[in-house]
């Protein structure tokens, strides 16, 4: 079933003009300290950081019974530890999980008589920078069934038709998993672009993007396209949905968040399983974000001195100023009367008038903040 948001997204894409990326900018030398001067971006693993992340929701104008779902960090890997979560509310609350992906969520239900519904959720997590050593090979650790699972199609990530055709053309001549992933990553950076007008993080409707030729969007569109292309040629891949928590240590404003106010800091990344390297970090969407927003003018080349370090590093690395919620697609919310979600990365609420707009935190009335802790 197509959600209302997805229908609007498809109409938006089909009505927009097809945009072609401009030619690469000529080589220019910038003065030291200029916003366009060459920078460094090289995350390296090794130091864990601890954060408390708090989401506060106040339903200002409840109508009938109100139901609320908040994503809870549920990823535990060598780059994130999801620790305890505590909450308070004047409704009936309990922790639930998506039955297919194990995505955890706090569910709250408020009676029609409750005039001021609220929930406050605080989760503690630890995260660190992530990077791959391309020179060092490791034993393949994942079970074949797990890898097959992460090549399956979803409602928004088909792996046949135009998706597979596009991927096969992009990887032509490549032999290894790494070469295939690199060509698909480069294809995303070269052919797509960030569109600020897209609500939230986008919808991730990759078939419509390819069929219309409109390859604009945000992280849930562009990284989803990368994941779908990878899956279509047999590379296990997945989106990782989360939240930026703190400024970037490398000075990139677009690659960090303001801990005092994180509503709107949602960001999804990608992982690809590569033979002899395991699950590897990827984020071509953030390359396009730096190209579009980091400098006063839209940068059209990945070789630009501002973009080049990010373009290189985000194929295999990411910075630990971000936390993951889950890796879930096609999420059916328990007790919901609405349609499935493409992903669970925002607070979700429903009342007698329907589903509230998660992309309008001031109207929905929620705040998200983070506090870094010293251990």
C-alpha distance (Angstrom), angle and dihedral (degrees) to the residues before:
residue distance angle dihedral
X1 . . .
X2 3.81 . .
X3 3.78 114.6 .
X4 3.79 122.9 -134.2
X5 3.80 89.5 -110.5
X6 3.82 91.1 52.1
X7 3.80 92.6 48.9
X8 3.79 90.6 51.9
X9 3.77 90.0 46.7
X10 3.79 92.2 52.5
X11 3.80 91.8 48.9
X12 3.79 89.9 48.7
X13 3.80 92.1 51.7
X14 3.79 95.0 46.6
X15 3.79 92.9 50.0
X16 3.78 96.3 48.8
X17 3.76 120.7 90.6
X18 3.79 116.8 -108.3
X19 3.78 107.5 -102.7
X20 3.78 124.2 -153.8
X21 3.78 121.5 -154.3
X22 3.78 112.9 -109.9
X23 3.78 122.6 -116.3
X24 3.78 119.0 -82.1
X25 3.77 116.0 -81.1
X26 3.80 116.9 -108.0
X27 3.79 118.4 -103.7
X28 3.80 109.5 -84.5
X29 3.79 130.2 179.0
X30 3.80 114.3 -135.6
X31 3.78 128.1 -159.3
X32 3.81 117.3 -105.2
X33 3.80 108.9 -90.4
X34 3.80 93.5 25.0
X35 3.83 114.0 133.7
X36 3.81 86.1 -120.6
X37 3.80 96.2 50.3
X38 3.80 117.4 117.8
X39 3.80 113.2 -84.6
X40 3.78 139.5 -168.6
X41 3.80 125.7 -113.0
X42 3.79 114.8 167.8
X43 3.83 116.1 139.1
X44 3.81 113.8 -163.2
X45 3.79 126.0 -169.8
X46 3.77 121.8 -121.9
X47 3.81 113.1 86.8
X48 3.79 122.2 76.4
X49 3.81 120.2 -146.9
X50 3.80 125.1 -160.6
X51 3.81 123.3 -145.3
X52 3.77 136.8 179.7
X53 3.79 110.0 -149.3
X54 3.82 118.6 -163.9
X55 3.79 127.2 -167.1
X56 3.81 117.8 -170.6
X57 3.80 120.6 -170.3
X58 3.82 125.6 -172.4
X59 3.80 117.4 -179.5
X60 3.81 102.2 -146.1
X61 3.81 100.5 -172.8
X62 3.80 109.1 24.8
X63 3.79 117.2 -167.8
X64 3.77 116.5 -164.7
X65 3.79 117.9 -45.0
X66 3.80 111.4 -3.7
X67 3.82 122.9 -152.5
X68 3.80 124.3 -167.6
X69 3.82 135.2 -170.6
X70 3.81 123.8 -169.2
X71 3.82 122.0 -172.4
X72 3.80 113.1 -120.3
X73 3.84 122.5 -158.4
X74 3.81 106.1 -99.2
X75 3.81 104.0 162.1
X76 3.81 120.7 110.0
X77 3.79 115.8 178.9
X78 3.78 141.1 127.4
X79 3.81 88.0 -74.8
X80 3.83 102.3 41.1
X81 3.79 137.5 35.5
X82 3.81 115.4 -164.8
X83 3.79 105.6 -154.5
X84 3.81 132.1 176.7
X85 3.80 127.5 -28.1
X86 3.80 126.1 -158.2
X87 3.79 129.3 -173.1
X88 3.79 145.5 -179.8
X89 3.80 129.8 -158.9
X90 3.81 144.4 151.0
X91 3.81 90.2 -128.1
X92 3.79 135.4 71.7
X93 3.80 106.6 -78.5
X94 3.78 138.2 -176.8
X95 3.78 140.0 157.0
X96 3.81 115.5 -105.9
X97 3.81 136.4 174.6
X98 3.79 136.4 -146.3
X99 3.80 107.4 -104.9
X100 3.81 96.9 -135.3
X101 3.81 105.7 39.1
X102 3.79 103.1 20.2
X103 3.81 92.9 -121.3
X104 3.80 106.2 168.1
X105 3.78 122.5 -138.6
X106 3.78 139.2 173.0
X107 3.80 110.8 -123.2
X108 3.82 121.1 -159.2
X109 3.78 128.8 -180.0
X110 3.81 124.6 -167.0
X111 3.79 126.4 -161.5
X112 3.80 119.5 -122.4
X113 3.81 88.1 -110.5
X114 3.82 93.3 60.4
X115 3.81 105.6 100.7
X116 3.80 99.0 -176.3
X117 3.80 110.2 35.5
X118 3.80 115.7 -173.6
X119 3.80 140.8 168.3
X120 3.78 129.9 -173.6
X121 3.80 119.1 -168.4
X122 3.81 124.9 -175.2
X123 3.80 120.8 -172.7
X124 3.79 127.5 -175.9
X125 3.79 118.1 -147.6
X126 3.78 139.0 166.7
X127 3.76 122.3 -143.9
X128 3.77 139.0 172.5
X129 3.77 140.0 -170.9
X130 3.75 115.2 -83.2
X131 3.79 129.9 -145.2
X132 3.80 138.2 157.8
X133 3.80 125.8 -132.3
X134 3.79 101.3 -138.7
X135 3.81 91.4 -170.2
X136 3.82 92.6 58.0
X137 3.79 119.7 72.5
X138 3.79 121.9 -156.5
X139 3.77 134.3 -164.0
X140 3.78 115.4 -92.5
X141 3.78 104.7 -105.0
X142 3.80 105.4 178.2
X143 3.78 123.1 95.6
X144 3.84 114.6 -114.0
X145 3.82 90.0 -120.2
X146 3.81 90.5 56.1
X147 3.78 92.2 50.9
X148 3.80 90.9 48.4
X149 3.81 88.8 51.5
X150 3.80 90.7 58.6
X151 3.81 93.1 52.6
X152 3.81 94.2 57.6
X153 3.79 122.7 114.5
X154 3.81 122.1 -114.0
X155 3.81 130.6 -164.2
X156 3.81 91.4 -89.2
X157 3.82 97.1 29.7
X158 3.81 108.7 58.7
X159 3.80 114.0 176.9
X160 3.79 101.0 -159.5
X161 3.81 136.0 61.7
X162 3.77 116.8 25.6
X163 3.81 92.0 -1.3
X164 3.79 94.4 59.4
X165 3.80 92.3 38.7
X166 3.81 90.9 54.3
X167 3.79 92.2 46.9
X168 3.80 94.3 48.1
X169 3.79 90.8 52.7
X170 3.79 91.5 47.9
X171 3.83 95.6 51.5
X172 3.79 96.0 43.5
X173 3.81 109.8 144.4
X174 3.80 96.0 15.2
X175 3.80 119.8 124.4
X176 3.79 110.3 178.1
X177 3.79 130.6 57.2
X178 3.80 90.3 -112.9
X179 3.80 92.1 52.9
X180 3.81 91.3 49.3
X181 3.80 92.8 49.0
X182 3.80 91.7 46.8
X183 3.79 92.7 51.8
X184 3.81 92.3 48.6
X185 3.81 91.3 47.0
X186 3.81 90.3 49.8
X187 3.81 90.2 47.2
X188 3.82 90.5 56.3
X189 3.81 92.9 48.6
X190 3.81 92.8 46.6
X191 3.80 100.2 42.0
X192 3.80 107.2 31.8
X193 3.78 132.6 60.0
X194 3.77 138.9 -165.7
X195 3.80 115.2 -102.0
X196 3.84 112.6 -158.7
X197 3.83 92.5 -162.6
X198 3.82 92.8 66.9
X199 3.81 111.3 104.7
X200 3.78 118.5 -113.6
X201 3.79 112.2 -30.4
X202 3.81 94.4 -32.4
X203 3.80 130.1 -106.9
X204 3.82 104.6 -89.1
X205 3.83 96.1 -128.8
X206 3.80 94.6 157.4
X207 3.80 98.6 172.1
X208 3.79 91.9 57.5
X209 3.81 90.3 47.7
X210 3.79 91.7 54.7
X211 3.81 96.2 40.3
X212 3.81 93.7 50.6
X213 3.80 93.8 40.8
X214 3.79 88.4 -130.2
X215 3.79 103.1 129.6
X216 3.79 96.9 175.5
X217 3.77 126.4 118.3
X218 3.77 144.8 96.7
X219 3.79 134.7 -79.5
X220 3.82 97.3 -63.7
X221 3.81 88.0 52.6
X222 3.79 102.4 40.4
X223 3.80 99.3 38.1
X224 3.82 89.3 43.1
X225 3.79 88.6 54.6
X226 3.80 89.3 51.2
X227 3.82 91.2 49.0
X228 3.81 92.6 47.4
X229 3.79 92.6 49.3
X230 3.81 90.3 49.7
X231 3.81 93.2 49.5
X232 3.79 92.0 48.3
X233 3.83 91.3 62.6
X234 3.78 95.4 42.5
X235 3.80 101.2 -93.5
X236 3.83 109.8 134.2
X237 3.80 106.9 -126.7
X238 3.79 139.6 161.2
X239 3.77 142.4 -175.5
X240 3.80 116.3 -118.5
X241 3.81 112.5 -152.4
X242 3.78 119.6 -152.4
X243 3.78 152.2 117.9
X244 3.80 136.9 -86.9
X245 3.81 108.8 -121.8
X246 3.79 109.7 -179.3
X247 3.81 142.8 8.5
X248 3.78 118.8 -73.9
X249 3.80 114.3 -95.8
X250 3.81 87.7 -139.5
X251 3.80 96.9 61.1
X252 3.81 98.6 -108.2
X253 3.80 105.7 141.0
X254 3.80 92.7 -163.4
X255 3.80 93.0 55.3
X256 3.80 97.9 59.1
X257 3.77 143.7 53.4
X258 3.80 138.5 -130.7
X259 3.84 104.6 -111.8
X260 3.81 92.0 -151.3
X261 3.80 93.4 58.4
X262 3.81 118.5 23.1
X263 3.79 102.7 156.9
X264 3.79 100.4 121.6
X265 3.85 92.3 26.9
X266 3.81 93.2 102.5
X267 3.78 112.2 132.0
X268 3.79 133.8 171.9
X269 3.78 124.4 -151.6
X270 3.79 133.5 -173.3
X271 3.78 139.3 -122.6
X272 3.81 129.1 -160.7
X273 3.78 125.7 -166.3
X274 3.79 109.2 -132.7
X275 3.78 124.6 -173.1
X276 3.83 111.9 -103.9
X277 3.82 91.4 10.0
X278 3.81 106.2 59.3
X279 3.80 121.6 -151.3
X280 3.80 108.5 -1.4
X281 3.81 127.9 -164.6
X282 3.81 118.4 -115.2
X283 3.81 134.2 174.3
X284 3.81 115.4 165.5
X285 3.82 89.7 156.2
X286 3.80 91.0 66.8
X287 3.80 89.5 53.8
X288 3.80 88.8 59.1
X289 3.81 90.1 46.3
X290 3.80 91.3 55.7
X291 3.80 89.5 47.0
X292 3.79 92.3 52.5
X293 3.80 103.8 37.3
X294 3.81 114.5 14.9
X295 3.82 95.8 79.6
X296 3.82 129.7 43.2
X297 3.80 88.9 -107.1
X298 3.80 129.2 44.9
X299 3.82 107.8 -95.3
X300 3.80 111.1 -140.9
X301 3.81 100.6 -171.2
X302 3.80 130.7 70.0
X303 3.81 87.3 -151.8
X304 3.79 92.1 64.3
X305 3.84 110.8 120.5
X306 3.82 91.6 -116.1
X307 3.80 94.0 49.0
X308 3.82 103.8 34.8
X309 3.85 97.3 76.3
X310 3.82 91.1 49.0
X311 3.80 93.2 45.3
X312 3.79 90.7 52.7
X313 3.80 97.7 43.0
X314 3.80 99.4 45.1
X315 3.79 89.5 62.9
X316 3.79 93.7 80.3
X317 3.81 103.4 -4.4
X318 3.76 143.7 62.4
X319 3.79 136.2 178.8
X320 3.81 122.0 -103.8
X321 3.81 95.5 -131.6
X322 3.82 86.3 97.8
X323 3.79 133.4 70.1
X324 3.80 131.2 -151.4
X325 3.78 124.3 -130.0
X326 3.81 100.1 -174.4
X327 3.82 147.2 -47.7
X328 3.80 97.1 -119.3
X329 3.81 127.7 142.5
X330 3.82 129.2 -173.2
X331 3.81 92.7 18.0
X332 3.79 117.6 -164.9
X333 3.78 106.7 -158.8
X334 3.82 113.0 -137.0
X335 3.83 111.6 -111.7
X336 3.81 92.1 6.7
X337 3.79 121.9 140.1
X338 3.81 90.8 -161.8
X339 3.78 131.8 85.6
X340 3.79 126.0 -84.6
X341 3.79 120.1 -75.9
X342 3.77 121.6 -124.3
X343 3.82 85.9 -137.0
X344 3.82 140.8 -13.2
X345 3.80 110.6 -121.8
X346 3.83 103.7 118.5
X347 3.81 134.1 56.2
X348 3.81 108.8 -89.4
X349 3.80 126.3 -157.1
X350 3.80 136.5 174.2
X351 3.78 132.5 -170.4
X352 3.79 137.6 162.4
X353 3.82 91.0 -64.3
X354 3.80 93.7 52.6
X355 3.80 135.8 -105.3
X356 3.80 117.0 -11.5
X357 3.80 121.1 -127.6
X358 3.80 106.0 -96.2
X359 3.80 90.5 -170.1
X360 3.82 92.2 64.2
X361 3.83 104.0 65.0
X362 3.80 93.8 171.7
X363 3.81 91.5 56.6
X364 3.79 94.7 36.5
X365 3.82 84.9 43.0
X366 3.77 108.3 -135.8
X367 3.79 133.8 137.8
X368 3.81 129.3 -162.6
X369 3.80 124.2 -164.6
X370 3.79 137.4 167.0
X371 3.77 134.5 -150.5
X372 3.78 122.8 -163.1
X373 3.78 112.9 -138.6
X374 3.79 129.7 -152.9
X375 3.80 112.0 -135.3
